[in-house]
Amino acid sequence: MPTAKKKWVAKVKTDSTHPPEGLFTKDASTIARTLASKKVSPKGPGSGMRMLNYFINRAGRGLSAKRRAQLEKAKTLLAKKIKQQGAKKNSNT
């Protein structure tokens, strides 16, 4: 029996992005800055926040309290960047 060829439902214009290896072992400001970049998050820093949340949820049980605090700080910094970008968009319109 031949298998049906899978079709994309929507047109995909970008490759799936992934954070650089070892990013989540760095300090909070480096994590936030990298995840907010267009290279890692071409759809904006919101997708970077999803990557960070996914990592925290998946690795959360194995993280030390110090590492978890560093990642939570990165979330706070990234949220500020998202808010700043939203304010810039609103002021330009």
Beta strands, then each sheet from edge to edge (+ up, - down):
end
